Amino acid sequence: WTLPTCLPPEIETRQVYGISLQQCRNDAKIDASLFSNIVSENKEASLLPSYLPSQALTDLLVATLALKYTQSNSVAYAKNGC
């Protein structure tokens, strides 16, 4: 949950060497449904979360949440929920 008074602006603006850069706030919801559409030629194997063991799904969630709040070009690895 988020307090309404703590929400960042919809558009983030930065100035770098006199150039203004803008981007939308990252308000992506990270939950198990995010992994429900896996692109694969093997369509039967892509039925998540039932296809993945629950621990693997937990690891994906932990890694994705960590990546959401890191700088660009980051890579995450999660095993056993850590």
DRENBA-765410 format. One record per residue: residue number from 0; residue in one letter; x, y, z of N, C-alpha, C, CB in turn. Coordinates in nm, 2 decimals. Glycine has a CB too. Layout:
! DRENBA-765410
+-----+------+--------+---------+--------+---------+----------+--------+--------+---------+--------+---------+----------+--------+
!  nr ! rest ! n_east ! n_north !   n_up ! ca_east ! ca_north !  ca_up ! c_east ! c_north !   c_up ! cb_east ! cb_north !  cb_up !
+-----+------+--------+---------+--------+---------+----------+--------+--------+---------+--------+---------+----------+--------+
! NUM !    a !      X !       Y !      Z !       X !        Y !      Z !      X !       Y !      Z !       X !        Y !      Z !
...
+-----+------+--------+---------+--------+---------+----------+--------+--------+---------+--------+---------+----------+--------+
//
This chain:
! DRENBA-765410
+-----+------+--------+---------+--------+---------+----------+--------+--------+---------+--------+---------+----------+--------+
!  nr ! rest ! n_east ! n_north !   n_up ! ca_east ! ca_north !  ca_up ! c_east ! c_north !   c_up ! cb_east ! cb_north !  cb_up !
+-----+------+--------+---------+--------+---------+----------+--------+--------+---------+--------+---------+----------+--------+
!   0 !    w !   0.08 !   -0.12 !   0.00 !    0.00 !     0.00 !   0.00 !   0.09 !    0.12 !   0.00 !   -0.09 !     0.00 !   0.12 !
!   1 !    t !   0.03 !    0.23 !  -0.05 !    0.11 !     0.36 !  -0.05 !   0.02 !    0.47 !   0.00 !    0.15 !     0.39 !  -0.20 !
!   2 !    l !   0.08 !    0.56 !   0.08 !    0.01 !     0.68 !   0.12 !  -0.01 !    0.77 !   0.01 !    0.08 !     0.74 !   0.24 !
!   3 !    p !  -0.13 !    0.83 !  -0.02 !   -0.15 !     0.92 !  -0.13 !  -0.06 !    1.04 !  -0.13 !   -0.29 !     0.96 !  -0.13 !
!   4 !    t !  -0.02 !    1.08 !  -0.01 !    0.07 !     1.20 !   0.00 !   0.22 !    1.16 !  -0.03 !    0.06 !     1.26 !   0.14 !
!   5 !    c !   0.25 !    1.03 !  -0.04 !    0.39 !     0.99 !  -0.07 !   0.41 !    0.95 !  -0.21 !    0.42 !     0.88 !   0.02 !
!   6 !    l !   0.31 !    0.97 !  -0.30 !    0.32 !     0.93 !  -0.44 !   0.41 !    1.03 !  -0.51 !    0.18 !     0.92 !  -0.51 !
!   7 !    p !   0.51 !    0.97 !  -0.59 !    0.59 !     1.07 !  -0.67 !   0.50 !    1.12 !  -0.78 !    0.71 !     0.99 !  -0.73 !
!   8 !    p !   0.55 !    1.23 !  -0.85 !    0.47 !     1.28 !  -0.96 !   0.46 !    1.18 !  -1.08 !    0.54 !     1.41 !  -1.01 !
!   9 !    e !   0.35 !    1.20 !  -1.16 !    0.33 !     1.11 !  -1.27 !   0.45 !    1.11 !  -1.37 !    0.20 !     1.14 !  -1.34 !
!  10 !    i !   0.50 !    1.23 !  -1.39 !    0.62 !     1.25 !  -1.48 !   0.74 !    1.29 !  -1.40 !    0.58 !     1.36 !  -1.59 !
!  11 !    e !   0.85 !    1.21 !  -1.42 !    0.97 !     1.25 !  -1.35 !   1.06 !    1.33 !  -1.45 !    1.05 !     1.12 !  -1.31 !
!  12 !    t !   1.12 !    1.44 !  -1.41 !    1.20 !     1.53 !  -1.49 !   1.34 !    1.54 !  -1.43 !    1.13 !     1.66 !  -1.51 !
!  13 !    r !   1.44 !    1.53 !  -1.52 !    1.58 !     1.55 !  -1.48 !   1.64 !    1.64 !  -1.58 !    1.65 !     1.42 !  -1.47 !
!  14 !    q !   1.73 !    1.72 !  -1.53 !    1.81 !     1.81 !  -1.63 !   1.96 !    1.76 !  -1.62 !    1.80 !     1.96 !  -1.59 !
!  15 !    v !   2.01 !    1.73 !  -1.74 !    2.15 !     1.68 !  -1.76 !   2.21 !    1.77 !  -1.86 !    2.15 !     1.53 !  -1.80 !
!  16 !    y !   2.31 !    1.85 !  -1.81 !    2.38 !     1.94 !  -1.90 !   2.29 !    2.03 !  -1.98 !    2.47 !     1.87 !  -1.99 !
!  17 !    g !   2.19 !    2.08 !  -1.92 !    2.09 !     2.17 !  -1.98 !   1.98 !    2.11 !  -2.07 !    2.17 !     2.27 !  -2.07 !
!  18 !    i !   1.98 !    1.98 !  -2.07 !    1.88 !     1.91 !  -2.15 !   1.78 !    1.85 !  -2.05 !    1.94 !     1.80 !  -2.24 !
!  19 !    s !   1.65 !    1.87 !  -2.07 !    1.55 !     1.81 !  -1.98 !   1.51 !    1.68 !  -2.03 !    1.43 !     1.91 !  -1.98 !
!  20 !    l !   1.51 !    1.58 !  -1.94 !    1.47 !     1.44 !  -1.97 !   1.34 !    1.42 !  -1.89 !    1.58 !     1.34 !  -1.94 !
!  21 !    q !   1.24 !    1.35 !  -1.95 !    1.12 !     1.32 !  -1.88 !   1.08 !    1.17 !  -1.90 !    1.00 !     1.41 !  -1.92 !
!  22 !    q !   1.03 !    1.11 !  -1.80 !    0.98 !     0.98 !  -1.82 !   0.86 !    0.96 !  -1.72 !    1.09 !     0.87 !  -1.79 !
!  23 !    c !   0.77 !    0.86 !  -1.75 !    0.66 !     0.83 !  -1.67 !   0.71 !    0.76 !  -1.54 !    0.55 !     0.75 !  -1.74 !
!  24 !    r !   0.64 !    0.77 !  -1.43 !    0.67 !     0.70 !  -1.31 !   0.65 !    0.55 !  -1.34 !    0.58 !     0.75 !  -1.19 !
!  25 !    n !   0.74 !    0.47 !  -1.28 !    0.72 !     0.33 !  -1.29 !   0.63 !    0.28 !  -1.19 !    0.86 !     0.25 !  -1.28 !
!  26 !    d !   0.50 !    0.26 !  -1.23 !    0.40 !     0.21 !  -1.13 !   0.35 !    0.07 !  -1.17 !    0.28 !     0.31 !  -1.13 !
!  27 !    a !   0.45 !   -0.01 !  -1.23 !    0.42 !    -0.14 !  -1.27 !   0.39 !   -0.23 !  -1.14 !    0.53 !    -0.21 !  -1.35 !
!  28 !    k !   0.28 !   -0.31 !  -1.15 !    0.25 !    -0.39 !  -1.04 !   0.32 !   -0.53 !  -1.05 !    0.09 !    -0.42 !  -1.03 !
!  29 !    i !   0.40 !   -0.56 !  -0.95 !    0.48 !    -0.68 !  -0.96 !   0.40 !   -0.79 !  -0.87 !    0.62 !    -0.66 !  -0.91 !
!  30 !    d !   0.35 !   -0.89 !  -0.94 !    0.29 !    -1.00 !  -0.87 !   0.29 !   -1.13 !  -0.97 !    0.14 !    -0.97 !  -0.83 !
!  31 !    a !   0.24 !   -1.24 !  -0.92 !    0.25 !    -1.36 !  -1.00 !   0.19 !   -1.35 !  -1.14 !    0.19 !    -1.48 !  -0.92 !
!  32 !    s !   0.09 !   -1.27 !  -1.15 !    0.02 !    -1.26 !  -1.29 !   0.12 !   -1.20 !  -1.39 !   -0.10 !    -1.17 !  -1.27 !
!  33 !    l !   0.22 !   -1.13 !  -1.35 !    0.32 !    -1.08 !  -1.44 !   0.38 !   -1.19 !  -1.52 !    0.42 !    -0.99 !  -1.37 !
!  34 !    f !   0.39 !   -1.31 !  -1.47 !    0.46 !    -1.42 !  -1.53 !   0.36 !   -1.51 !  -1.60 !    0.55 !    -1.49 !  -1.43 !
!  35 !    s !   0.24 !   -1.47 !  -1.62 !    0.14 !    -1.56 !  -1.67 !   0.15 !   -1.58 !  -1.83 !    0.00 !    -1.52 !  -1.64 !
!  36 !    n !   0.22 !   -1.48 !  -1.89 !    0.23 !    -1.49 !  -2.04 !   0.38 !   -1.50 !  -2.08 !    0.16 !    -1.37 !  -2.11 !
!  37 !    i !   0.43 !   -1.62 !  -2.08 !    0.57 !    -1.64 !  -2.11 !   0.57 !   -1.67 !  -2.26 !    0.63 !    -1.76 !  -2.03 !
!  38 !    v !   0.66 !   -1.60 !  -2.34 !    0.67 !    -1.62 !  -2.48 !   0.75 !   -1.74 !  -2.51 !    0.73 !    -1.49 !  -2.55 !
!  39 !    s !   0.69 !   -1.84 !  -2.57 !    0.76 !    -1.97 !  -2.60 !   0.69 !   -2.04 !  -2.71 !    0.76 !    -2.06 !  -2.47 !
!  40 !    e !   0.77 !   -2.11 !  -2.79 !    0.71 !    -2.19 !  -2.89 !   0.63 !   -2.31 !  -2.83 !    0.82 !    -2.24 !  -2.99 !
!  41 !    n !   0.67 !   -2.35 !  -2.72 !    0.60 !    -2.46 !  -2.65 !   0.49 !   -2.40 !  -2.56 !    0.70 !    -2.54 !  -2.56 !
!  42 !    k !   0.38 !   -2.38 !  -2.62 !    0.27 !    -2.31 !  -2.55 !   0.22 !   -2.38 !  -2.42 !    0.15 !    -2.29 !  -2.64 !
!  43 !    e !   0.22 !   -2.51 !  -2.42 !    0.18 !    -2.58 !  -2.30 !   0.27 !   -2.56 !  -2.19 !    0.17 !    -2.73 !  -2.33 !
!  44 !    a !   0.40 !   -2.55 !  -2.21 !    0.49 !    -2.53 !  -2.10 !   0.49 !   -2.39 !  -2.05 !    0.63 !    -2.56 !  -2.15 !
!  45 !    s !   0.42 !   -2.30 !  -2.12 !    0.43 !    -2.16 !  -2.08 !   0.31 !   -2.12 !  -1.99 !    0.43 !    -2.07 !  -2.20 !
!  46 !    l !   0.23 !   -2.22 !  -1.94 !    0.12 !    -2.19 !  -1.85 !   0.17 !   -2.17 !  -1.71 !    0.01 !    -2.30 !  -1.86 !
!  47 !    l !   0.20 !   -2.05 !  -1.67 !    0.24 !    -2.02 !  -1.54 !   0.13 !   -1.96 !  -1.46 !    0.36 !    -1.92 !  -1.54 !
!  48 !    p !   0.13 !   -1.96 !  -1.33 !    0.23 !    -2.02 !  -1.24 !   0.23 !   -2.17 !  -1.22 !    0.22 !    -1.95 !  -1.11 !
!  49 !    s !   0.13 !   -2.24 !  -1.28 !    0.12 !    -2.38 !  -1.25 !   0.24 !   -2.46 !  -1.31 !   -0.01 !    -2.44 !  -1.31 !
!  50 !    y !   0.30 !   -2.41 !  -1.41 !    0.42 !    -2.48 !  -1.47 !   0.54 !   -2.47 !  -1.39 !    0.44 !    -2.42 !  -1.61 !
!  51 !    l !   0.56 !   -2.36 !  -1.33 !    0.68 !    -2.34 !  -1.24 !   0.65 !   -2.38 !  -1.10 !    0.73 !    -2.19 !  -1.24 !
!  52 !    p !   0.75 !   -2.44 !  -1.03 !    0.74 !    -2.47 !  -0.89 !   0.72 !   -2.34 !  -0.82 !    0.86 !    -2.55 !  -0.84 !
!  53 !    s !   0.65 !   -2.34 !  -0.70 !    0.62 !    -2.22 !  -0.63 !   0.75 !   -2.15 !  -0.59 !    0.53 !    -2.25 !  -0.51 !
!  54 !    q !   0.85 !   -2.22 !  -0.55 !    0.98 !    -2.16 !  -0.51 !   1.04 !   -2.08 !  -0.63 !    1.08 !    -2.26 !  -0.46 !
!  55 !    a !   1.03 !   -2.13 !  -0.75 !    1.08 !    -2.06 !  -0.87 !   1.01 !   -1.93 !  -0.89 !    1.08 !    -2.15 !  -0.99 !
!  56 !    l !   0.87 !   -1.94 !  -0.87 !    0.79 !    -1.82 !  -0.89 !   0.83 !   -1.72 !  -0.78 !    0.64 !    -1.86 !  -0.88 !
!  57 !    t !   0.85 !   -1.76 !  -0.66 !    0.89 !    -1.67 !  -0.56 !   1.03 !   -1.60 !  -0.59 !    0.91 !    -1.74 !  -0.42 !
!  58 !    d !   1.12 !   -1.68 !  -0.64 !    1.25 !    -1.63 !  -0.68 !   1.23 !   -1.52 !  -0.79 !    1.34 !    -1.74 !  -0.73 !
!  59 !    l !   1.15 !   -1.55 !  -0.89 !    1.12 !    -1.45 !  -1.00 !   1.06 !   -1.32 !  -0.94 !    1.02 !    -1.51 !  -1.10 !
!  60 !    l !   0.97 !   -1.33 !  -0.85 !    0.91 !    -1.21 !  -0.79 !   1.02 !   -1.13 !  -0.71 !    0.80 !    -1.25 !  -0.69 !
!  61 !    v !   1.10 !   -1.20 !  -0.63 !    1.21 !    -1.13 !  -0.55 !   1.30 !   -1.06 !  -0.65 !    1.28 !    -1.23 !  -0.46 !
!  62 !    a !   1.35 !   -1.13 !  -0.75 !    1.44 !    -1.07 !  -0.84 !   1.38 !   -0.95 !  -0.92 !    1.49 !    -1.18 !  -0.94 !
!  63 !    t !   1.26 !   -0.97 !  -0.96 !    1.19 !    -0.86 !  -1.04 !   1.17 !   -0.74 !  -0.95 !    1.06 !    -0.91 !  -1.10 !
!  64 !    l !   1.13 !   -0.76 !  -0.83 !    1.11 !    -0.65 !  -0.74 !   1.24 !   -0.57 !  -0.71 !    1.05 !    -0.69 !  -0.60 !
!  65 !    a !   1.35 !   -0.65 !  -0.69 !    1.48 !    -0.59 !  -0.67 !   1.52 !   -0.51 !  -0.80 !    1.59 !    -0.69 !  -0.64 !
!  66 !    l !   1.50 !   -0.56 !  -0.92 !    1.53 !    -0.49 !  -1.04 !   1.45 !   -0.36 !  -1.06 !    1.51 !    -0.58 !  -1.16 !
!  67 !    k !   1.33 !   -0.36 !  -1.01 !    1.24 !    -0.24 !  -1.03 !   1.30 !   -0.12 !  -0.97 !    1.10 !    -0.27 !  -0.97 !
!  68 !    y !   1.38 !   -0.14 !  -0.86 !    1.43 !    -0.02 !  -0.79 !   1.58 !    0.00 !  -0.80 !    1.40 !    -0.04 !  -0.64 !
!  69 !    t !   1.64 !   -0.07 !  -0.90 !    1.78 !    -0.04 !  -0.93 !   1.80 !    0.04 !  -1.06 !    1.86 !    -0.18 !  -0.94 !
!  70 !    q !   1.92 !    0.08 !  -1.08 !    1.95 !     0.16 !  -1.20 !   1.94 !    0.07 !  -1.33 !    2.09 !     0.22 !  -1.20 !
!  71 !    s !   1.94 !    0.13 !  -1.44 !    1.93 !     0.06 !  -1.57 !   2.04 !   -0.04 !  -1.59 !    1.93 !     0.16 !  -1.69 !
!  72 !    n !   2.01 !   -0.13 !  -1.68 !    2.11 !    -0.24 !  -1.71 !   2.15 !   -0.33 !  -1.60 !    2.23 !    -0.17 !  -1.78 !
!  73 !    s !   2.06 !   -0.34 !  -1.50 !    2.09 !    -0.43 !  -1.39 !   2.05 !   -0.57 !  -1.42 !    2.03 !    -0.38 !  -1.26 !
!  74 !    v !   2.11 !   -0.67 !  -1.36 !    2.08 !    -0.81 !  -1.37 !   2.06 !   -0.86 !  -1.23 !    2.19 !    -0.89 !  -1.44 !
!  75 !    a !   1.95 !   -0.94 !  -1.21 !    1.92 !    -1.00 !  -1.08 !   1.92 !   -1.15 !  -1.08 !    1.79 !    -0.95 !  -1.03 !
!  76 !    y !   1.97 !   -1.21 !  -0.97 !    1.96 !    -1.35 !  -0.95 !   1.90 !   -1.38 !  -0.82 !    2.11 !    -1.41 !  -0.97 !
!  77 !    a !   1.81 !   -1.46 !  -0.81 !    1.75 !    -1.50 !  -0.68 !   1.73 !   -1.65 !  -0.67 !    1.61 !    -1.43 !  -0.66 !
!  78 !    k !   1.77 !   -1.70 !  -0.55 !    1.76 !    -1.84 !  -0.53 !   1.71 !   -1.86 !  -0.38 !    1.89 !    -1.91 !  -0.55 !
!  79 !    n !   1.61 !   -1.94 !  -0.37 !    1.55 !    -1.97 !  -0.24 !   1.50 !   -1.84 !  -0.17 !    1.65 !    -2.03 !  -0.15 !
!  80 !    g !   1.44 !   -1.75 !  -0.25 !    1.38 !    -1.63 !  -0.20 !   1.47 !   -1.52 !  -0.15 !    1.29 !    -1.67 !  -0.08 !
!  81 !    c !   1.60 !   -1.54 !  -0.19 !    1.70 !    -1.44 !  -0.15 !   1.77 !   -1.38 !  -0.27 !    1.81 !    -1.50 !  -0.05 !
+-----+------+--------+---------+--------+---------+----------+--------+--------+---------+--------+---------+----------+--------+
//
